[in-house]
Amino acid sequence: MNILAYLIPISLILGGLGLVFFVFTVRSNQYDDPEGDAQRILSGEYDDHPKQD
């Protein structure tokens, strides 16, 4: 039973850290266009040589 005194706080801390990082990624707009990325992968048009300005 003593091990639960260690495991419960550790799991709460790790869960809280995961939640904090998830909120950070949502606020930094990393999930803006998931459909566009999927369409670009399936597209036959490749941009291997991007235009130089």
Residue frames as a rotation matrix with the C-alpha (Angstrom) as fourth column:
MET 1
0.560 0.828 0.000 0.00
0.828 -0.560 0.000 0.00
0.000 0.000 -1.000 0.00
ASN 2
0.245 -0.535 -0.809 2.93
0.303 -0.750 0.588 2.36
-0.921 -0.389 -0.021 0.52
ILE 3
-0.680 -0.541 0.495 3.70
0.605 -0.033 0.795 2.26
-0.414 0.840 0.350 -3.18
LEU 4
0.160 0.832 0.531 0.35
0.954 -0.269 0.135 3.94
0.255 0.485 -0.836 -3.91
ALA 5
0.640 0.000 -0.768 1.56
0.427 -0.832 0.355 6.98
-0.639 -0.555 -0.532 -1.96
TYR 6
-0.412 -0.845 -0.340 4.21
0.021 -0.382 0.924 7.37
-0.911 0.374 0.176 -4.68
LEU 7
-0.739 0.062 0.671 2.35
0.641 0.370 0.672 6.24
-0.206 0.927 -0.314 -7.77
ILE 8
0.316 0.946 0.065 -0.77
0.931 -0.297 -0.212 8.37
-0.182 0.128 -0.975 -7.41
PRO 9
0.529 -0.127 -0.839 1.05
0.031 -0.985 0.169 11.74
-0.848 -0.116 -0.517 -7.19
ILE 10
-0.611 -0.792 -0.006 3.42
-0.024 0.011 1.000 10.72
-0.791 0.611 -0.025 -10.00
SER 11
-0.504 0.480 0.718 0.53
0.856 0.391 0.339 9.79
-0.118 0.786 -0.608 -12.26
LEU 12
0.595 0.737 -0.320 -1.29
0.700 -0.671 -0.243 13.05
-0.394 -0.079 -0.916 -11.46
ILE 13
0.137 -0.645 -0.752 1.83
-0.163 -0.764 0.625 15.08
-0.977 0.037 -0.210 -12.24
LEU 14
-0.814 -0.471 0.340 2.41
0.210 0.308 0.928 13.27
-0.542 0.826 -0.152 -15.54
GLY 15
-0.101 0.871 0.480 -1.24
0.990 0.135 -0.037 13.66
-0.097 0.472 -0.876 -16.51
GLY 16
0.640 0.297 -0.709 -1.09
0.371 -0.927 -0.053 17.36
-0.673 -0.229 -0.703 -15.68
LEU 17
-0.327 -0.840 -0.433 2.06
-0.179 -0.395 0.901 17.79
-0.928 0.372 -0.021 -17.77
GLY 18
-0.716 0.128 0.686 0.39
0.650 0.481 0.589 16.05
-0.255 0.868 -0.427 -20.69
LEU 19
0.380 0.925 0.018 -2.61
0.901 -0.365 -0.233 18.37
-0.209 0.104 -0.972 -20.39
VAL 20
0.400 -0.317 -0.860 -0.36
0.021 -0.935 0.354 21.45
-0.916 -0.159 -0.367 -20.23
PHE 21
-0.697 -0.717 -0.021 1.54
-0.034 0.003 0.999 20.42
-0.716 0.698 -0.027 -23.36
PHE 22
-0.397 0.642 0.656 -1.71
0.911 0.364 0.195 19.64
-0.113 0.675 -0.730 -25.19
VAL 23
0.649 0.634 -0.420 -3.12
0.602 -0.766 -0.226 23.08
-0.466 -0.106 -0.879 -24.36
PHE 24
-0.023 -0.751 -0.660 0.17
-0.147 -0.651 0.745 24.65
-0.989 0.115 -0.095 -25.49
THR 25
-0.837 -0.321 0.443 0.00
0.341 0.328 0.881 22.91
-0.428 0.888 -0.166 -28.87
VAL 26
0.062 0.929 0.365 -3.63
0.994 -0.026 -0.104 23.92
-0.087 0.369 -0.925 -29.37
ARG 27
0.682 0.200 -0.703 -2.88
0.313 -0.949 0.033 27.55
-0.661 -0.242 -0.710 -28.55
SER 28
-0.263 -0.841 -0.473 0.15
-0.272 -0.406 0.873 27.61
-0.926 0.358 -0.121 -30.87
ASN 29
0.466 0.646 -0.605 -2.12
-0.725 -0.112 -0.679 26.52
-0.507 0.755 0.416 -33.78
GLN 30
-0.649 -0.761 0.019 -0.37
-0.634 0.555 0.538 23.26
-0.420 0.337 -0.842 -34.58
TYR 31
-0.606 0.511 0.609 -3.66
0.489 0.844 -0.222 21.57
-0.628 0.164 -0.761 -35.49
ASP 32
-0.371 0.472 -0.800 -4.92
-0.462 -0.841 -0.282 24.18
-0.805 0.265 0.530 -37.97
ASP 33
0.233 0.418 -0.878 -5.11
-0.966 -0.006 -0.259 22.20
-0.113 0.909 0.402 -41.21
PRO 34
-0.337 -0.396 0.854 -4.98
-0.382 0.887 0.261 18.41
-0.861 -0.238 -0.450 -40.75
GLU 35
0.593 0.606 0.530 -7.15
0.270 0.471 -0.840 17.82
-0.759 0.641 0.116 -43.85
GLY 36
0.829 -0.331 -0.451 -4.80
-0.558 -0.557 -0.616 19.87
-0.047 0.762 -0.646 -46.02
ASP 37
-0.201 -0.945 0.259 -1.82
-0.895 0.285 0.342 17.81
-0.397 -0.163 -0.903 -44.93
ALA 38
-0.103 0.234 0.967 -3.66
0.050 0.972 -0.230 14.60
-0.993 0.025 -0.112 -45.75
GLN 39
0.879 0.470 0.081 -4.55
0.124 -0.062 -0.990 15.89
-0.461 0.880 -0.112 -49.21
ARG 40
0.498 -0.773 -0.393 -0.97
-0.865 -0.474 -0.166 16.99
-0.058 0.423 -0.904 -49.91
ILE 41
-0.342 -0.626 0.701 0.32
-0.553 0.737 0.388 13.50
-0.760 -0.255 -0.598 -49.06
LEU 42
0.078 0.482 0.873 -2.12
0.408 0.783 -0.469 11.87
-0.909 0.393 -0.136 -51.49
SER 43
0.777 0.221 -0.589 -1.50
-0.339 -0.641 -0.688 14.45
-0.530 0.735 -0.423 -54.21
GLY 44
0.636 -0.546 0.546 0.65
0.741 0.630 -0.233 13.53
-0.217 0.552 0.805 -57.20
GLU 45
0.672 -0.387 0.632 2.17
0.090 -0.804 -0.588 17.00
0.735 0.452 -0.505 -57.36
TYR 46
0.510 -0.594 -0.622 5.50
0.848 0.228 0.478 17.10
-0.142 -0.772 0.620 -55.61
ASP 47
0.934 -0.246 0.259 7.49
-0.192 -0.957 -0.218 20.22
0.302 0.153 -0.941 -54.82
ASP 48
0.648 -0.741 -0.173 10.96
0.751 0.586 0.304 18.69
-0.124 -0.327 0.937 -54.78
HIS 49
-0.525 -0.812 0.255 12.53
0.845 -0.534 0.040 21.84
0.104 0.236 0.966 -56.18
PRO 50
0.414 0.732 -0.541 10.87
0.777 -0.594 -0.209 24.88
-0.474 -0.334 -0.815 -54.59
LYS 51
0.544 -0.145 0.827 11.13
0.560 -0.671 -0.486 28.22
0.625 0.727 -0.283 -56.36
GLN 52
-0.235 -0.688 -0.687 13.90
0.948 -0.320 -0.003 30.47
-0.217 -0.651 0.727 -55.14
ASP 53
0.806 0.581 -0.112 13.06
0.560 -0.810 -0.172 34.13
-0.191 0.076 -0.979 -54.63
